[in-house]
Amino acid sequence: MNDKTTTSRVAAPCALAPWLAQAPFVAILRGIAPDEAVPVGEALWSAGWRIIEVPLNSPDAFVSIERLQRRFGDAILLGAGTVRRLQEVDALARLGARLMVCPHTDPALIAHAKARGLLALPGAATASECLSALDAGADALKLFPADMFSPVALAALRAVLPGGTAVLPVGGIRAEGLTPWRAAGADGFGIGSALYRPGRSADEVARIARSFNLAWNSL
């Protein structure tokens, strides 16, 4: 290929950037029950976290999302994870949630989320999935499952992704392991079981969230 005829691709400014600037973490509250949602949300708020995801395989997930939306409104970026169906996107939009997270790359799902006014954070692991997701309108990429890969893989992907693409490793992320991922180009992280598990108190969630803040600020 003649290099003179090639053009570099530059991603549009990341819509998640203002939220990630406050705290570069997505809180993944898998398994949370509605009665826990607001206390845990307030614990995360106190720690400075502003992005919350309630996976849809949690009990009464839409009830938890509704309660969090009523409590925080536009002060947080709230949405659902493990989204797989168009009607689930529609339900999120009706509740006023603004984030759709899925574990896979489904261009139709991404496009539908964008059409309903939601930010789309799909899971992707290969160059093909990453570029397909971006072409469908993804606002950022969830490198998933990160614990099956390494920071070296992220650095390699960076060579082909459009400049400015936000990538968030998700899966097995621990506070003590942020450094190599950040060095490889991670813009933030999705934090699941290391942060919240069913039955973990709001106070403990706040303590863990602050430990992640300390780890990030020390990079």
N, C-alpha and C positions, 0 to 999 in steps of 0.2 A: 504494500500500500504506500502511496506517495504521501509522506508526512505533511506536505504542503496543502493537501486537500482535506485533511482531517480537522475536526473542530472539537474543542474540549466541551464537555457537558458540565454545567454548573447548576446545582440544585437551587430551587427557590429558597428564600430565607425560611428557616425552620419555624413553624408556628408553635412548636413546643418550647422554643428558646427562652421566652420570657418566664415560663414556669420553671424550666430547668435552671435558670439563673438564680432562682431563690433557693432551691435545693435540687441537686441533679439526680433525684431518685423518684421512681414510681413505686408507691406502696401497694403491694399485691396482697389483698386481704382474702386469700382463698380459705373458704370454710367459715367465714364470719357469719354470725347470726344477726338478725335485725336489731335485737336488743343490745348487742355489743357495738354496732356500727358507729353510732354517734360518739360514745365515750372514746373509742379507739381513734376516730377521726379527730376529736379534740386533742388527744395525745399527740397525734402526728402534727396537728396545727401548732401546738406548743413547741414542737421541735423544729418548726420551720418548713416542714414538708408540705407541698402544695398540689401534688398529683396523687390521686387515689383511684385504684382499680379494684372493683369487686368482681371476681370471676363468676361466671354464670353457673358454674357447678357448685356454688355455695348455696346453703339453704335459704330459700326465699330471697334470692339475690336482688331482684328488682325492688323488693320492699326496703332492703338495706340502702340501695341506691337512692330511692325516693326520700328516705329519712336524711341521708347525708346531703342530698340536694336541697332539701328544705332548710337544713341547719346552716349550710355554708354558702349556698347560692353560687354566684360567680366568683367568690373569693378563692375557690379551688378549681382545679381541672379534674372533673369527676367522670368516671365512665365504667364500662364493664370490660372484663377480660373473658377469654375463652368464647368469644362470639363466633358463631358459625352460620347463622341464618339471617336472611334479609329482614325477617319479621322481628328479630331481636334488635337489630339496628333501629327499626321503626319504634319499638318500645322505648329504647333509650332516648330517642329524639322527643318522644311525647313527655318524658319525665324531665326534659331540660338538660340531661347529661350531654357532655360535649366531647367525649373520648371513646373511641372504639378500638379495643385491643383484641387481636386474634392470634392464635398460636401458629398460623400458617399463612401462606400467600394465596389469596383468593381474589383475583382482580375484580370480579363482579361484586364481592362483598366490600372491597375497598372503595370502588366507585360509588356504590350505593351509600356508604357512610358519608362520603364527600358530598353527594347530592342532597343528603339530609342535614348537612351543615356540621357534621362531626369531624373531629380530627381523627386520622387513621394511623394506628401504630401496629402494623402487621408483623408476624413472625417471619423471618427469613434466615436461611443459613448458607445458601450458595449464591454465587454471582448471578445465576439465572433467576433465582427467586428474588434477590434484592432488586435487580433491574426491572423485573416484571412488576414488583410492588410499586416501585417509584413511577413507572410508566402509567400505572393505574391511578396514581394520585396520592400515594402514601406520604404522610407528613414527616415521618421518621421511620427507622427500621429497628425492630426488636430482634437482635441476634439470639436465636433460640433453637435448641437449648445450649446455652453457652458452656455448660459443664461437659459437653461432648466435644468442644473445640478448645482453642487456646488463643491467647492474645496474638500469636503469630498468624493465625487464620484471619483475624480482624485486620491486621496490618496488610495482609495480602489483598483482602477485599477492598481496602482503602485505595489501592492502586487503580481500580476500575470503577469505583463509585463516583458519581458527580461530586465535584467539590462542594462542600457545605452540607452534605448529607449527614444528618444526625443518626448515630447508631448507638443503641442501648443494649448491652449484653444482659440477658435474663436467664436465670437458671443456675443455682449453685453459687451465687455471688455472696461473698463474705466481706466484712469490713477490712480484714487483714489482707485481702486479695485484690484490692482496687488498683494498686500501683501499676502492675504490668498491663492491665486492661487500659488504664488511662494513657500509658505511654504508647499503646498501640492505636490510640485514636478514639476511645470510647467517650461519648459526650455525656453519658449518664448511665444509670443502671435501673433495672427492675428488681426489686427486693421482695422475695416471697417468704418462704418458711424461716429464713434467718431473722425476719422481722416479726412476723405474726404467724401463730398457729392457734387453732381453736382452743379456747380456755386461757390463753395468755392474757394477763391483765393489761389494762390501758397504761398503767404506770411502767410496766416492763417494756411495753412497746415504745413508749417515749424514751426510756433509757437506751434501748437498742438503736432507735433512730438517731439519737444524739451521738452514739458511738460511730455511726456511719458518717455523720457530719464531721466529726473530729478526724476520721480517717481521710475523708476527701480534702479537708482543709490543710492537712499535712502533706499533701502531694506536691 
